[in-house]
Amino acid sequence: MRVTDLFCGAGLFSAGFSAADFEIVQAVELDREAVKSYSRNVSPNVVQGSVTAHKPVETDVLIAGPPCQGFSTLGRMDPTDARNNLSLEVLRWAKDSDAKVVVIENVPPFLRSPQWALLTRRLRRLGYGIETWELNAYDFGTPQLRRRAFTVASKVGVIGRPAETGPGKTAGQAISDLAGLDAGDDALHVWPEPRGVAAERIALVPPCGDKRDIIRLAPDLCPPSWIKMGCQATDVWGRMDPNAPANTLRCTFQNPSKGRYLHPTLNRTLSLREGARLQGIPDSWQMSGRGYPVARQIGNGVPVPLAAAVARQVAAALH
Ligand SMILES: C[S@@+](CC[C@H](N)C(=O)[O-])C[C@H]1O[C@@H](n2cnc3c(N)ncnc32)[C@H](O)[C@@H]1O
């Protein structure tokens, strides 16, 4: 069974299909470093460039994870974001590659966008039946709460929604063995060392605490706006609960002001390896690039155990 991956990133979605015995025949990604990571960890059959500029080869299954910034409730939800229309490129690829099944992954609000309505109307015209699955990666063995929407277009009949395989580990179970390693012991076990006021604030956050504790314990370390506005988002500058799954990992997971991303017991944010663990990425993977561009490759992806569960359903329908 052949699979083509559009907007393939570092290849987490593809890795799920590889695990379900698909052969990757083509993958396309704009970001150079992500392409190098993909080539190293997943398959050499990846090209760098825009999906708008490449030609499809014949395939059985087309998978795609178009950019979600314009649809995500964590982004600006900008209906005029030019990236929103990239999802429509899938139509040309579906037609020209002769794919029997198309699977598009995105954030759940994508299903309520005008792009989704247009895309599925045109896919139906091409002869596909459409189903949608909203799945939480935690129910498929990922140590993270992450809801994602899959639009499944099929010419081989209805593809059954994947049955939950069981909850993932807690964040503590997933990453605690890495706490004793020094930075750089593994090339991905690195984090931005907190300095100055940021270091002082982080040291104050108690287990499972967050920005509210910093405001309470040390108003002198807070800018006037924090005191004036109080804490609207309860996750920011938050320390992860080791006894629960992680919250949704964003590309900015190494920035404490973006969510509950402080290590459960250490005074730092997550390392890139810890972020990778929370996405179900095997420890054998190394990524190309440094810092935020690598965090983006990790945080952008479909958790590998969830991708594999989706891939197994598609494989069963093709057999
Ligand atoms: C949500 S991420 C995909 C993650 C991937 N499915 C995975 O599981 O690892 C979207 C990707 O689309 C890429 N991208 C954005 N515009 C693109 C374009 N015009 N052509 C190809 N890739 C593009 C971004 O660089 C980003 O890596």
The ligand as a Tripos MOL2 file, in Angstrom:
@<TRIPOS>MOLECULE
LIG
   27    29     1     0     0
SMALL
NO_CHARGES

@<TRIPOS>ATOM
      1 C1          0.6700   20.9530   10.7810 C.3       1 LIG1
      2 S1          2.2460   20.8540   10.0480 S.3       1 LIG1
      3 C2          2.2320   19.1840    9.4590 C.3       1 LIG1
      4 C3          2.7910   18.1830   10.4230 C.3       1 LIG1
      5 C4          2.9340   16.7900    9.8970 C.3       1 LIG1
      6 N1          1.6960   16.2900    9.3360 N.3       1 LIG1
      7 C5          3.4270   15.8280   10.9640 C.2       1 LIG1
      8 O1          2.6250   15.0050   11.4420 O.co2     1 LIG1
      9 O2          4.5880   15.8980   11.3520 O.co2     1 LIG1
     10 C6          2.0460   21.7920    8.5820 C.3       1 LIG1
     11 C7          3.3000   21.8450    7.7320 C.3       1 LIG1
     12 O3          2.9840   22.4410    6.4860 O.3       1 LIG1
     13 C8          4.1590   23.0670    6.0250 C.3       1 LIG1
     14 N2          3.7730   23.9630    4.9210 N.ar      1 LIG1
     15 C9          3.2060   25.1880    4.9840 C.ar      1 LIG1
     16 N3          2.9440   25.6470    3.7500 N.ar      1 LIG1
     17 C10         3.3460   24.6870    2.8760 C.ar      1 LIG1
     18 C11         3.3170   24.5740    1.4610 C.ar      1 LIG1
     19 N4          2.8400   25.5430    0.6850 N.pl3     1 LIG1
     20 N5          3.8060   23.4480    0.8950 N.ar      1 LIG1
     21 C12         4.3150   22.4540    1.6640 C.ar      1 LIG1
     22 N6          4.3560   22.5030    3.0200 N.ar      1 LIG1
     23 C13         3.8770   23.6090    3.6170 C.ar      1 LIG1
     24 C14         4.7200   23.7450    7.2640 C.3       1 LIG1
     25 O4          6.1020   24.0290    7.1180 O.3       1 LIG1
     26 C15         4.4320   22.6630    8.3340 C.3       1 LIG1
     27 O5          5.5480   21.8350    8.5130 O.3       1 LIG1
@<TRIPOS>BOND
     1     1     2 1
     2     2     3 1
     3     2    10 1
     4     3     4 1
     5     4     5 1
     6     5     6 1
     7     5     7 1
     8     7     8 2
     9     7     9 1
    10    10    11 1
    11    11    12 1
    12    11    26 1
    13    12    13 1
    14    13    14 1
    15    13    24 1
    16    14    15 ar
    17    14    23 ar
    18    15    16 ar
    19    16    17 ar
    20    17    18 ar
    21    17    23 ar
    22    18    19 1
    23    18    20 ar
    24    20    21 ar
    25    21    22 ar
    26    22    23 ar
    27    24    25 1
    28    24    26 1
    29    26    27 1
@<TRIPOS>SUBSTRUCTURE
     1 LIG1         1 GROUP 0 **** ****
